[in-house]
Structure formats: C-alpha cells, structure tokens
C-alpha cells in the first residue's frame, strides 16, 4: 500500500535532481522550437510524494506544451522523446522508455544516504481554451503501424489551479488524505488507468466540493 515519504533530506536531494533534468528538457525543446513548462504531480512542495511499500519512487512531472495542436500527436511525442534522450544522455543516463501516457527514465540512486531508487515519469499535457487538461496517449498495438496517438481529456480538471489556491493551506491535509486514499483504492483494484495525476485531480475536486458545501450549507 502507498504511504507518504517522510525522509526530508532524501526528498530534497532526489527532487532537485529530477526537477533539474526536466528543466533541462524544457530548455532543450527550445531547439525544436517547442515552448513548454513543467509542473510536478506528487511534488515535494505539495507534500504528496508517495511510495508503494519499499518499491522505488517515481516523480511524476507534467510537461505542458504551448501550441501543442500545431503538431501531430505522434510527431510531438517523438520530438519530446528525442529531446529527453539528449538530456538524459548528457547526464550519463540511458534513453527513456515510451509508455502509454509518459516517458519514463531508468532508476537512479543517491551516492550517499537513503538508497531507495527513484525515477522520472514525464507526461505530455496541454490545456485547452476552457482550462481543461489533456494528456498525450500512445496506445500500443504491438505493430507500430497500427499504434494510436491521441489527446485524452482529464475529467474535472477545469480550474484545477483555482481550486488548489482555494484549498491551500487550510484544507491541504484533507487533500493529502484523499489523494493517498484514491491511490490505494485503485492499487487494490489493480486499476492502472488512474495514474497519479488523475488521482490528484479527483482528490482536489472531492475536497473542494466538500469544503464549498460545508461553507455554503454549514454541514
């Protein structure tokens, strides 16, 4: 079952390494004339970094691409993957792996201290005119010619940032509780269609609705 990581020094060091690599990706993409910015899902700042028992830790990053609709979905995925590999190789790391909804690095380990392995998952994301978020999906068939690349809408993601601001800091413990509960719920169901970002959106929406109802109706 998932639990929150509490080793602050470990979080500080590993998050710094991962954020630096993804920031390098953002800069590398400028050579491809792609403007992007990054945001973390279970970030150290939000206190949402989780670990499943003693398994390795994944840092989930969303890579928001401006003008994403200027590219075919498969073309954009390929360019981001090429740029990411260039960054990883410069840092002495192997090429990333192309999964259904993210680009994943191999595992890394700190030279000193906590030896829990950690890695990076980068999801390519866009925000539409209504503020709804969409993730780039690569649906694999086993035969590349029949693979599908498409944008998948993240339900109830509209105005996510506004809801975050409304809930912080007074109600953030409730968000953390809801987020962990949802990750463990989907884990016990063997449901792999609800990655961390979707769990996070669901948790924020759930707590936001509860708080607004309580403030409006008094219960």
Buried (B, 14 or more C-beta within 10 A) or exposed (E): EBEBBEBEEBBEBBBEBBBEBBBBBBEBBEEBEBEBEBBBBBBBEBBBBBBBEEEEBBBBBBBBBEEBEEBEBBEBBBBBBBBBBBBBEEEEBEBBEBEBBBBBBEBBEBEEEBEBBBBBBBBBBBBBEEEBBBBBBBEEEEEEEEEEBEBBEBEBBBBBEEBBEBBEEEBBEBBBEBBBBBBBEBBEEEEEEBBBBBBBBBBBBBBBEEBEEEEEEEE
